[in-house]
Amino acid sequence: MGMNQTPSGERLHIGFFGKRNAGKSSLVNAVTGQELAIVSQIKGTTTDPVYKSMELLPLGPVVMIDTPGLDDEGELGLLRIGKARQVVNKTDIGVIVIDGREGIGRQEEELIQIFQKKEIPFLIVYNKMDLCQSEDNGAKALQPPQFQLSAEESGCSVLWVSATEKKGIRELKEAIGRLRPEEKGRRLLADLVNPGDTVVLVVPVDKAAPKGRLILPQQQAIRDILDQEGIAMVCQDSRLKQTLEQMKEKPKLVITDSQVFPQVDRLTPSDIKMTSFSVLFARYKGNLWQAVEGARALEHVRDGDKILISEGCTHHRQCGDIGTCKLPAMIRRYTGKEPEFSYTSGVEFPEDLSEYCLVIHCGGCMLTEREMRYRLGMAADQKIPMTNYGIIIAYMNGILERSLKPLI
């Protein structure tokens, strides 16, 4: 990913939901003006959620999501429905697509209730307008009217469209645009850097590091520093001491990868502020203090307790992976106990957390703010402590207070 590209987690996610053959895929293609989704008369053509990052005027950078049908059948069909419902948690704007010939049904009514409960703005779109029109004294009228749900009944906009004839598509795009959430002006560290300030970024390069690129938090940090007319210096942890010694003036801040937090703490003089990418992202995603409180739950871990370690992205786990190898080893060493660890990644995140004494999440850089809030809210509602990688590593090494000082 180039540094001038908008990351997926920062894009507006627009999800298209409905029954099989309601025309979701055709509508996605019509809205985007591209053949993004496979279209077929065969029910259940879309078997997994399809994601496409793109620029969509007048919205800007978005992720379009085409989902499996909510009325799929059989054991495999239920799994597909589950995948579609998981998409709801990362959806910023929902589009419920209904076959205008059939009208609204139980599945759509349930989805409306879910959107309303989660406070997700949504539209109801009756598709196949061309097949529901009949001649009435020379004037065309939508038939049958008894199937149409009013805006007053649903509490949202209701539109009629024809995906095949491209009718009502401009109005649909404008309606989606009106539902765009207000920009919150979130910045990763812009408020911590002034013009001319130097920030040192410590980026370890080992076998677990992505080949040929920086990870998203590192990219965003560099961009934020540059936007503030600051100076970004990047080095490996093995070169931090040399970097600091060669600088004529002390840096305003040192930001480190969580994996080398203890080493960087030892090498960074106490009069230089220091934090980590994970701590910054916890603040950025709005869960900093919940994560700080969650880290303290380590003091109550007992043998056999279950701890969930969850990552927002999917990647090939390697030997020495921080989530499955390093963190469990650190926790066993710190607590002197033998807890049981479970792991999830990507969209997989259990709705019932009651079996866990603690949830440890990655920074969530690849998740939308809405999905991260959803996961945090579930943990809070079920009174399950939740923290993130960098904060719990800082806590176990006795340097959490130091890593928080730059943010206070």
Sequence and secondary structure as in RCSB ss.txt:
>XXXX:A:sequence
MGMNQTPSGERLHIGFFGKRNAGKSSLVNAVTGQELAIVSQIKGTTTDPVYKSMELLPLGPVVMIDTPGLDDEGE
LGLLRIGKARQVVNKTDIGVIVIDGREGIGRQEEELIQIFQKKEIPFLIVYNKMDLCQSEDNGAKALQPPQFQLS
AEESGCSVLWVSATEKKGIRELKEAIGRLRPEEKGRRLLADLVNPGDTVVLVVPVDKAAPKGRLILPQQQAIRDI
LDQEGIAMVCQDSRLKQTLEQMKEKPKLVITDSQVFPQVDRLTPSDIKMTSFSVLFARYKGNLWQAVEGARALEH
VRDGDKILISEGCTHHRQCGDIGTCKLPAMIRRYTGKEPEFSYTSGVEFPEDLSEYCLVIHCGGCMLTEREMRYR
LGMAADQKIPMTNYGIIIAYMNGILERSLKPLI
>XXXX:A:secstr
  TTS  GGGSEEEEEEESTTSSHHHHHHHHHTS  S   SSTT   S EEEEEEETTTEEEEEEE   TT  HH
HHHHHHHHHHHHHTT SEEEEEEETTT   HHHHHHHHHHHHHT  EEEEEE GGGSEEEETTEEEES GGG   
HHHHTSEEEE BTTTTBSHHHHHHHHHHT        SSGGG  TT EEEEE   STTS TTS  HHHHHHHHHH
HHTT EEEEE GGGHHHHHHH SS  SEEEE GGGHHHHHHHS TTS EEEHHHHHHHHTT HHHHHHHHGGGGG
  TT EEEEEESS     TT IIIIIHHHHHHHHH    EEEEEETT   S  TT SEEEE   TTS HHHHHHH
HHHHHHTT  EEEHHHHHHHHTT HHHHHGGG 
